[in-house]
Amino acid sequence: MAPHAVLFVEHVDTAPVHTLGPALQAHPDFPGGVNVEFVQRLGPVRLRQCTFERGSGGTLACGTGAAVAVAAARAARQVVGETITVELRGGSLRVVGDSVALAIEGPAHTVFTGETALPE
């Protein structure tokens, strides 16, 4: 699994995702890059998240990032309960579990299909 950095922000919509995300990915503390999760607390069982993913940039959703965001929010005592809803640009996920074993529940949507020729 890729390393993740979680930043709690006042508002995801105004967070410096496209400037701070690449800066953290290039930081020497993350020599292989890092997925950067910008997380806003909406309430005791709800978060909003935006991800700047290593190798991809801004993404519509990141399931592992949602789980990491919940784990970090629990450690910071920002959320409580076994099920936390995480709102992402691509839709909402539920992160279930209250220990190191977390499950992600939510819809999956195809956002791209394609074909390519591989060299022989």
KAQUI-V730112 format. One record per pair of residues at least 4 apart in sequence whose ideal C-beta (glycine too) atoms are under 7 Angstrom apart, sorted by the first residue. I is the first residue (numbers start at 0). GAP is how many residues later the second one is. If there is no record, write none. Layout:
I/GAP
I/GAP
//
This chain:
0/63
1/33
1/52
2/27
2/31
3/30
3/31
3/33
3/61
3/64
4/19
4/29
4/31
4/32
5/31
5/33
5/62
5/63
5/66
6/29
6/30
6/31
6/32
7/31
8/6
8/29
8/30
8/31
9/30
10/4
10/29
11/26
11/28
11/36
11/37
11/38
14/23
14/35
15/4
16/4
16/21
16/33
16/35
16/41
17/40
18/4
19/4
20/4
20/15
20/31
21/4
22/4
23/6
23/10
23/12
24/5
24/8
24/9
24/11
24/29
29/4
32/21
32/22
33/20
34/16
34/18
34/19
34/27
34/30
35/16
36/12
36/14
36/28
36/31
36/32
37/11
37/12
38/8
38/10
38/30
38/34
39/7
39/8
40/6
40/32
40/37
41/4
41/5
41/6
43/35
43/36
43/37
44/34
44/36
44/38
44/39
44/40
45/38
45/39
46/22
46/23
46/26
46/32
46/37
46/39
47/39
48/16
48/17
48/20
48/37
48/39
49/39
50/8
50/11
50/14
51/5
51/6
52/4
52/6
52/9
59/28
59/29
59/30
59/51
60/27
60/28
60/29
60/30
61/4
62/4
62/30
62/41
63/4
64/4
65/4
65/20
65/22
65/27
65/29
65/38
66/4
66/28
66/35
66/37
67/4
68/4
68/17
69/4
69/9
69/14
69/16
69/25
69/32
70/4
70/31
71/4
72/5
72/6
73/5
78/5
81/14
81/15
81/16
82/11
82/13
83/11
84/7
84/9
85/6
85/7
85/9
86/5
87/4
87/5
90/15
90/16
91/14
92/11
92/12
92/13
93/11
93/12
94/7
94/9
95/6
95/7
95/9
96/4
96/5
96/6
//
